[in-house]
Amino acid sequence: MAITFEQISAALFSHVDTNLTVDTTIWWPGSTIDTRAADDWIEIRVSSVKRIKQRKTNLEIRELTVRTRIFAKLTTNLYRVWDIQKDLASVLTHGDIQMKDYSVTAQPNTGTLRLNEPRTIDATRRFNEPIPNDTRVVAMEYAGTAHEN
């Protein structure tokens, strides 16, 4: 069975939603949030998936890139953006993320995602509206692989 973009995204989003311990809003592709009402939020997306050719086995392996941005308004905790970053990086990089086939009622363990430590950038700068000027931004990019079982 081929690894699909949908399986990778569903596994990643479900894993973050279940395991993130900080209380923050998460923006998923296709959803909308009112950032005026939020003190902090995370944007997360799978930005690329590429098949790796296998010669010795029929099992698929795909390279992938996951991009996240964390926004935190400078209200009371100046380090809030870094608290969220630390928790998110821990959730995404410590251990395997199990993929399921949701087209067959979440058939267990069809594959595994593994993400490497992220490249992290403090992307805070002056924004035009709708992002307020008192917002810290951290961008992270994870490289990883998806392995078919």
URNOR-V399687 format. One record per residue. N is the residue number from 1. RES is the residue in one small letter. NEAR is the number of other ideal C-beta (glycine too) atoms within 8 Angstrom. Layout:
N;RES;NEAR
N;RES;NEAR
This chain:
1;m;5
2;a;5
3;i;12
4;t;6
5;f;7
6;e;7
7;q;15
8;i;16
9;s;10
10;a;11
11;a;14
12;l;14
13;f;10
14;s;8
15;h;13
16;v;13
17;d;8
18;t;6
19;n;7
20;l;11
21;t;5
22;v;8
23;d;2
24;t;9
25;t;8
26;i;10
27;w;10
28;w;8
29;p;5
30;g;3
31;s;6
32;t;4
33;i;8
34;d;6
35;t;9
36;r;5
37;a;4
38;a;9
39;d;6
40;d;13
41;w;12
42;i;14
43;e;9
44;i;12
45;r;9
46;v;11
47;s;6
48;s;7
49;v;10
50;k;7
51;r;7
52;i;8
53;k;4
54;q;9
55;r;3
56;k;3
57;t;4
58;n;3
59;l;8
60;e;11
61;i;11
62;r;12
63;e;11
64;l;14
65;t;11
66;v;14
67;r;11
68;t;14
69;r;11
70;i;16
71;f;14
72;a;12
73;k;10
74;l;7
75;t;7
76;t;2
77;n;7
78;l;4
79;y;6
80;r;12
81;v;13
82;w;8
83;d;10
84;i;15
85;q;12
86;k;8
87;d;11
88;l;15
89;a;12
90;s;8
91;v;12
92;l;14
93;t;10
94;h;5
95;g;3
96;d;6
97;i;12
98;q;11
99;m;15
100;k;12
101;d;10
102;y;9
103;s;3
104;v;6
105;t;4
106;a;7
107;q;8
108;p;6
109;n;9
110;t;12
111;g;14
112;t;11
113;l;17
114;r;10
115;l;11
116;n;8
117;e;5
118;p;12
119;r;5
120;t;9
121;i;7
122;d;7
123;a;8
124;t;7
125;r;5
126;r;3
127;f;8
128;n;3
129;e;5
130;p;4
131;i;9
132;p;7
133;n;5
134;d;6
135;t;12
136;r;11
137;v;13
138;v;15
139;a;11
140;m;15
141;e;10
142;y;14
143;a;8
144;g;12
145;t;10
146;a;17
147;h;11
148;e;11
149;n;7
